[in-house]
Amino acid sequence: MKTVFQVRWLSGIAVLFSAVGAALMFIIGAVTTVDAISVYFGGKDDVRAFSSDAALDATVDLVSSLDQFLLGLVLLIFAYGIYALFIVADKTKWETQSSVVNAPDWLKVDSVTDLKVKLLEVVAVLLAVLFLKGILKSVDNITWPDLVVPIAVVLFAATVWLIRNAEH
């Protein structure tokens, strides 16, 4: 039986690569933010610096960087949750250490369902940011497919609500 429980260490692969992916998304987000700054202050292609077109392009880049940072946070939450659920052997010691470093309550993961709900919440926010980015890019011609994303956000929110109410 002890051998079966040693298999939990395989989940370390998910933790490691989720953390690496999170670091990569933070770097990509930082580069996109720097690009937004250079677009606004330095111009790009046919766009003059300090113009309203430069401001719009910089805003789209900043919303993209927000999306990238959020995805990095999703990967970190996933890595933390998988680590806490599958790798930590002494839950009492883990909770004590989490309280010492003042880990926020939203980072506490008690079950796989709890991890799923947290991920669904962040995916809903990611979809909202994606919608905002799409609207900024096509201010003048919003089409029916552009409205699918907010509908998905509402469905994600309803799903989270149903899962939370099913637990209680």
C-alpha positions as CSV (number, residue, x, y, z in Angstrom):
1,M,0.0,0.0,0.0
2,K,2.9,2.3,0.8
3,T,4.1,2.0,-2.8
4,V,0.7,3.1,-4.2
5,F,0.9,6.3,-2.1
6,Q,4.4,7.1,-3.4
7,V,2.9,7.6,-6.9
8,R,1.6,11.0,-5.6
9,W,5.1,12.3,-6.3
10,L,4.3,12.1,-10.0
11,S,2.0,15.1,-9.5
12,G,5.3,17.0,-8.9
13,I,5.7,17.1,-12.6
14,A,2.4,19.1,-12.9
15,V,3.6,21.4,-10.0
16,L,7.0,22.0,-11.6
17,F,5.8,22.8,-15.1
18,S,2.9,24.9,-13.9
19,A,5.3,27.0,-11.9
20,V,7.7,27.3,-15.0
21,G,4.7,28.2,-17.2
22,A,3.6,30.8,-14.6
23,A,7.1,32.3,-14.7
24,L,7.0,32.4,-18.5
25,M,3.6,34.1,-18.5
26,F,4.9,36.7,-16.1
27,I,7.9,37.4,-18.4
28,I,5.6,37.6,-21.4
29,G,3.3,40.0,-19.6
30,A,6.2,42.2,-18.6
31,V,7.5,42.3,-22.2
32,T,4.0,43.1,-23.5
33,T,3.8,45.9,-20.9
34,V,7.2,47.3,-22.0
35,D,5.9,47.1,-25.6
36,A,2.8,49.1,-24.7
37,I,5.0,51.8,-23.1
38,S,7.2,51.9,-26.2
39,V,4.1,52.1,-28.5
40,Y,2.7,55.0,-26.7
41,F,5.9,57.0,-26.1
42,G,7.8,56.0,-29.2
43,G,5.1,55.2,-31.8
44,K,5.0,52.2,-34.1
45,D,4.7,51.8,-37.8
46,D,2.2,54.5,-39.0
47,V,1.2,55.4,-35.4
48,R,2.6,58.6,-34.0
49,A,3.7,58.8,-30.4
50,F,1.3,60.4,-27.9
51,S,-1.6,60.1,-30.4
52,S,-5.0,58.6,-29.7
53,D,-4.1,55.7,-32.0
54,A,-1.0,55.1,-30.0
55,A,-3.1,55.2,-26.8
56,L,-5.5,52.7,-28.2
57,D,-2.7,50.4,-29.3
58,A,-1.0,50.7,-25.9
59,T,-4.3,50.0,-24.1
60,V,-4.8,46.8,-26.2
61,D,-1.2,45.8,-25.3
62,L,-1.9,46.5,-21.6
63,V,-5.1,44.5,-21.6
64,S,-3.1,41.7,-23.3
65,S,-0.5,41.9,-20.5
66,L,-3.2,41.7,-17.9
67,D,-4.5,38.6,-19.6
68,Q,-1.0,37.1,-19.5
69,F,-0.4,38.0,-15.9
70,L,-3.8,36.4,-15.0
71,L,-2.9,33.2,-16.8
72,G,0.4,33.2,-14.9
73,L,-1.6,33.5,-11.7
74,V,-3.9,30.6,-12.7
75,L,-0.8,28.4,-13.3
76,L,0.6,29.4,-9.9
77,I,-2.7,28.7,-8.1
78,F,-2.9,25.3,-9.9
79,A,0.7,24.5,-8.9
80,Y,0.1,25.5,-5.3
81,G,-3.2,23.5,-5.2
82,I,-1.8,20.4,-6.7
83,Y,1.2,20.6,-4.3
84,A,-1.1,21.1,-1.3
85,L,-3.5,18.3,-2.3
86,F,-1.1,15.6,-3.5
87,I,2.4,16.1,-2.3
88,V,2.1,17.5,1.2
89,A,2.2,14.6,3.7
90,D,1.6,16.5,6.9
91,K,-1.4,18.8,6.4
92,T,-1.2,20.2,9.9
93,K,2.3,21.4,9.5
94,W,1.5,22.8,6.0
95,E,-1.5,24.8,7.4
96,T,0.7,26.1,10.3
97,Q,3.4,27.3,7.8
98,S,0.7,28.8,5.6
99,S,-0.6,30.8,8.5
100,V,2.9,32.0,9.6
101,V,3.5,33.5,6.1
102,N,0.0,35.0,6.1
103,A,-1.1,33.1,3.0
104,P,-4.5,34.5,1.8
105,D,-7.7,32.4,2.3
106,W,-8.3,32.2,-1.4
107,L,-5.1,30.3,-1.8
108,K,-6.2,27.6,0.6
109,V,-7.2,24.4,-1.3
110,D,-9.0,21.7,0.6
111,S,-10.2,19.4,-2.2
112,V,-10.0,18.9,-5.9
113,T,-13.5,20.5,-6.2
114,D,-12.1,23.6,-4.4
115,L,-9.3,23.8,-6.9
116,K,-11.7,23.5,-9.8
117,V,-13.9,26.3,-8.4
118,K,-10.9,28.6,-8.0
119,L,-9.7,27.8,-11.6
120,L,-13.2,28.4,-13.0
121,E,-13.4,31.8,-11.3
122,V,-10.1,32.8,-12.8
123,V,-11.0,31.5,-16.2
124,A,-14.2,33.6,-16.0
125,V,-12.0,36.7,-15.3
126,L,-9.7,35.7,-18.2
127,L,-12.7,35.5,-20.5
128,A,-13.9,38.9,-19.4
129,V,-10.4,40.3,-20.2
130,L,-10.5,38.6,-23.5
131,F,-13.8,40.2,-24.3
132,L,-12.5,43.6,-23.3
133,K,-9.5,43.1,-25.6
134,G,-11.7,42.1,-28.5
135,I,-14.0,45.1,-28.0
136,L,-11.0,47.5,-27.9
137,K,-9.6,46.0,-31.1
138,S,-12.9,46.3,-33.0
139,V,-14.7,49.3,-31.5
140,D,-16.5,50.1,-34.7
141,N,-17.7,46.7,-35.8
142,I,-18.9,44.5,-33.0
143,T,-20.4,41.3,-34.4
144,W,-22.5,38.4,-33.0
145,P,-19.5,36.2,-32.3
146,D,-18.1,39.0,-30.1
147,L,-21.0,38.4,-27.8
148,V,-20.3,34.7,-27.2
149,V,-17.5,35.5,-24.7
150,P,-19.7,37.5,-22.3
151,I,-22.3,34.6,-22.5
152,A,-19.5,32.2,-21.6
153,V,-18.5,34.4,-18.6
154,V,-22.1,34.3,-17.4
155,L,-22.2,30.5,-17.9
156,F,-18.9,30.1,-15.9
157,A,-20.3,32.3,-13.1
158,A,-23.5,30.2,-13.0
159,T,-21.4,27.0,-12.9
160,V,-19.3,28.3,-10.0
161,W,-22.5,29.3,-8.2
162,L,-24.0,25.8,-8.7
163,I,-20.9,24.0,-7.6
164,R,-20.6,26.2,-4.4
165,N,-24.3,25.7,-3.5
166,A,-24.1,21.9,-4.2
167,E,-21.3,21.6,-1.5
168,H,-23.5,23.3,1.2
